[in-house]
Amino acid sequence: MSILICGGAGYIGSHMSSYLLEQGKDIIIIDNLKNGHKNALLGGKFYLGDLRNRIFLNKVFSENNIESVINFAAYSLVSESINNPLKYFNNNILSTITLLDVMKDYGVNNFIFSSTAATYGHCRNIPIKEIDATKPTNPYGESKLAVEKILKWCDKAYGIKYSILRYFNAAGADINGNIGEDHRPESHLIPITLQVALGQRERIMIFGDDYDTPDGTCIRDYIHVSDLASAHFLALERLNKGENSNIYNLGNGKGFSVKEVINTVKYVTGTNIKSEIASRRQGDPPILVASSEKAIKELSWNPKYNSLEMIIETAWRWHKNHPYGYKQ
Ligand code: UDP
């Protein structure tokens, strides 16, 4: 029996694949390699293709004995989603609908879905709990929320059990140093700041210092990518035991402002990081900090990398050893 990982060559998907291989699991990976990297694949059986292609999916499901599916495949850039919402709705929603339809046909009933803190939008209750209102401030969050709603009805109608995992800010790199973050173009705060430390960029632009936060910059909850992987594994085990569908936040429960992240990068790398204040980035909520109590309690999840410094250290190791990402 195999676990199908959709988007398994991407940043979080590749860390999940590596984690499952370490656990001795049999994995099948699908990726269209639009954002993923072939060099991020450390094992398993790989299929190149797009989830919206039903004929392709039928081939994957008919050639393998798939018992569970984890779906990471999605576009995930907030600002791009604001400028091109249909690209996001088409890819993120349609791909999951096609996948669920094929799962239904093949009687595969365990599904782990990558969701996001962006489903909450501007939440006034901090830390955010799973029961808090979901009001996305960008099409990316909206596309993930739409799938969450679709899942509820697929469970009722077809018995597909799911775990929705709402990640806060995924960061860091595998401790073994073989895989890490490589987006093209890069848009995320930690890798961009590390590129400044490496001398690949002159400065980091701080998107807004007029938010209602202590230093005026946005606050986020950074969670190590390998801790995300362990939570997926536990969520899968829980579904395998026949437990009900559920939603979990995944974060460290501690918020750091953009300026605090830059200062931590300065400290970890021992370099001076030039920064400049720019205007706000559209669609950014001011504060996103998770309450992950539910995951800690119900999944027995125990995040190992619970300090920003540790997270940035792992990312720094990856960037230093792979200054051009997977291109080397
Ligand atoms: N950010 C920034 N400069 C950058 C990239 C990001 O100031 O070059 C800010 C961004 O506005 C947000 C935070 O850093 O408040 C985290 O952004 P990132 O893109 O890393 O993750 P997101 O929160 O969008 O998932």
Residues whose N, C-alpha, C, O or C-beta is under 5 A from the ligand:
A	BS01	UDP	V78 S187 H188 L189 I190 I192 M205 I206 F207 C218 R220 V258 R281 D284
